[in-house]
Amino acid sequence: MTALAAIVNIGNREVISTGQFNTPLVADKILRDGVNDWLSISEIAKFAYGKSFLANNRRTRAYVWQLRRELIRRGHLLITEGRPVEHIKIFVAGSEHELQLAAEMLIKMRKRSDFSADVFAKAEALFEAAATTSRGEELDR
């Protein structure tokens, strides 16, 4: 019988009870903590595996595409920064830098055919809606 993954508190931090990466739980954490602030891959690795070290950071980076798909399904875009990926955040069209990162991400997604056409179309619609809202706010000022 497989144990169900849950978020547990150990000391003053949260971790996944199974010590394994769980895409829905990590997506929940990103939605909770990554809207206004950038989260480091190390923070996500520590949350998912209990410890952050080089191998866990690599493992966490390998799950970024799954997180991106899960968050698109939930109606949010995940943007990344760094090469290799060092920071992740929920896209909020509040800054020019984030708009640029999201636009570059969509171009890469299109080139690599990362996701199915419908998932890509939803990601593009999310970006356009946020970008249009951002431009409208700029015009109102």
C-alpha positions in Angstrom: 0.0 0.0 0.0 1.3 3.4 -1.0 1.4 6.2 1.6 -0.5 9.3 0.6 1.7 12.4 0.3 0.8 15.3 2.6 2.5 18.4 3.8 4.0 18.1 7.3 5.8 20.6 9.5 9.2 19.6 10.7 10.6 22.2 13.0 9.8 25.6 11.4 9.6 24.3 7.8 7.2 22.4 5.6 8.1 19.2 3.7 6.3 16.5 1.8 5.7 13.5 4.1 6.9 10.8 1.7 10.2 12.5 0.9 9.3 12.2 -2.8 8.5 14.9 -5.4 4.7 15.3 -5.6 3.7 17.7 -8.5 0.3 18.7 -7.1 1.7 19.5 -3.6 4.7 21.4 -5.0 2.3 23.3 -7.3 0.2 24.3 -4.3 3.4 25.6 -2.5 4.4 27.6 -5.6 0.8 29.1 -5.8 1.0 30.0 -2.1 4.5 31.4 -2.0 5.6 32.1 -5.5 3.2 34.7 -6.7 4.9 37.7 -5.2 8.4 36.3 -4.7 10.9 34.2 -6.6 11.4 30.7 -5.1 14.8 29.1 -5.5 15.2 25.5 -6.8 16.9 24.8 -3.5 13.8 25.9 -1.6 11.6 23.6 -3.7 14.1 20.7 -3.4 14.1 21.1 0.4 10.3 21.1 0.5 10.0 18.1 -1.8 12.9 15.9 -0.6 13.6 17.2 2.9 17.1 18.3 2.0 18.7 20.6 -0.6 21.9 19.4 -2.2 23.2 19.2 -5.7 21.5 15.9 -6.7 18.1 17.0 -5.3 18.4 20.3 -7.1 19.0 18.5 -10.4 16.0 16.2 -9.7 13.8 19.2 -9.0 14.9 20.9 -12.2 13.8 17.8 -14.1 10.2 18.3 -12.7 9.9 21.9 -13.8 8.1 20.9 -17.1 5.6 18.9 -15.1 5.0 21.8 -12.7 4.6 24.1 -15.7 1.9 21.8 -17.2 0.1 21.4 -13.8 0.1 25.2 -13.3 -1.2 25.9 -16.8 -4.0 23.4 -16.1 -4.8 25.5 -13.0 -4.7 28.7 -15.0 -1.2 30.1 -14.1 2.0 30.4 -16.0 5.3 29.4 -14.3 8.3 31.4 -15.3 11.9 30.5 -14.7 15.1 32.4 -14.3 18.7 31.2 -14.7 20.5 28.7 -16.8 20.2 26.0 -15.4 17.0 27.1 -13.8 17.7 28.7 -10.4 14.5 30.5 -9.6 10.8 30.0 -10.4 7.7 32.2 -10.0 4.1 32.5 -11.0 3.8 35.0 -13.8 2.2 38.2 -12.9 2.4 40.8 -15.6 3.6 43.4 -13.2 7.1 44.0 -14.5 8.7 44.3 -17.9 11.3 41.6 -16.8 8.5 39.1 -16.1 6.8 39.8 -19.4 10.0 39.3 -21.3 10.7 36.0 -19.4 7.2 34.7 -20.1 7.4 35.7 -23.8 10.7 33.9 -24.2 9.3 30.8 -22.4 6.4 30.7 -24.9 8.7 30.9 -27.9 10.8 28.1 -26.5 7.7 26.0 -25.8 6.5 26.5 -29.4 9.9 25.6 -30.9 10.3 22.5 -28.8 6.7 21.4 -28.9 6.9 20.9 -25.2 3.1 20.4 -24.7 0.1 19.4 -26.7 -1.5 22.1 -28.8 -4.4 22.6 -26.4 -2.0 23.1 -23.4 0.1 25.5 -25.4 -3.0 27.4 -26.6 -4.1 27.8 -22.9 -0.6 29.0 -21.9 -0.6 31.5 -24.8 -4.1 32.7 -23.8 -3.0 33.1 -20.1 0.0 35.2 -21.3 -2.1 37.4 -23.6 -4.7 38.0 -21.0 -2.1 39.1 -18.4 -0.1 41.1 -21.0 -3.3 42.9 -22.1 -4.3 43.7 -18.5 -0.8 45.0 -17.8 -0.9 47.2 -20.9 -4.3 48.5 -20.0 -3.1 49.5 -16.5 -0.2 51.3 -18.1 -2.5 53.3 -20.4 -4.7 54.3 -17.5 -1.8 55.9 -15.7 
